[in-house]
Amino acid sequence: MRTIAKIFLLLGCVYSYAQTTISGTVKDDTGQPLPSANIIVVGTSQGTVADFDGGYILTVDLSPPFQIQASSIGFETVVKEVTTNPQIIDCFCQSLIILLHGDCRLATPTFDFRLASKV
């Protein structure tokens, strides 16, 4: 009887250890994958990086609900709510339009060739 109680206690401890798995893809506004996009849990340092196809798998030691954040250079940051375990979350990042203000002038090179003559 004691052995059975120990087994149930051990299984109960393993089951109560909270791990949440989130997976999905990160794409831009045209549906193209965003490789190397960062996916982090908001308020922690836990995160991952999307693969070449924009896919990611993130396993964290938190119980839902919590938020994840997807970001990439040149795109707006997206925050999504994680509510179940496991959950598939696809993120679509809008591209940023960067306007550069300045003076654009066409630079033409000038060369000064002087012939050196020995007189």
LINNOR-V50577 format. One record per residue. N is the residue number from 1. RES is the residue in one small letter. BURIAL is 1 if it has 9 or more other ideal C-beta (glycine too) atoms within 8 Angstrom, else 0. Layout:
BEGIN
N&RES&BURIAL  N&RES&BURIAL
END
This chain:
BEGIN
1&m&0  2&r&0  3&t&0  4&i&0  5&a&0  6&k&0  7&i&0  8&f&0  9&l&0  10&l&0  11&l&0  12&g&0  13&c&0  14&v&0  15&y&0  16&s&0  17&y&0  18&a&0  19&q&0  20&t&1  21&t&1  22&i&1  23&s&1  24&g&1  25&t&1  26&v&1  27&k&1  28&d&1  29&d&0  30&t&0  31&g&0  32&q&0  33&p&1  34&l&1  35&p&1  36&s&0  37&a&1  38&n&1  39&i&1  40&i&1  41&v&1  42&v&1  43&g&0  44&t&1  45&s&0  46&q&0  47&g&1  48&t&1  49&v&1  50&a&1  51&d&0  52&f&0  53&d&0  54&g&1  55&g&1  56&y&1  57&i&0  58&l&1  59&t&0  60&v&1  61&d&0  62&l&1  63&s&0  64&p&1  65&p&0  66&f&1  67&q&1  68&i&1  69&q&1  70&a&1  71&s&1  72&s&1  73&i&0  74&g&0  75&f&1  76&e&0  77&t&0  78&v&1  79&v&0  80&k&1  81&e&0  82&v&1  83&t&0  84&t&0  85&n&0  86&p&0  87&q&1  88&i&0  89&i&1  90&d&0  91&c&1  92&f&0  93&c&1  94&q&0  95&s&1  96&l&0  97&i&0  98&i&0  99&l&0  100&l&0  101&h&0  102&g&0  103&d&0  104&c&0  105&r&0  106&l&0  107&a&0  108&t&0  109&p&0  110&t&0  111&f&0  112&d&0  113&f&0  114&r&0  115&l&0  116&a&0  117&s&0  118&k&0  119&v&0
END
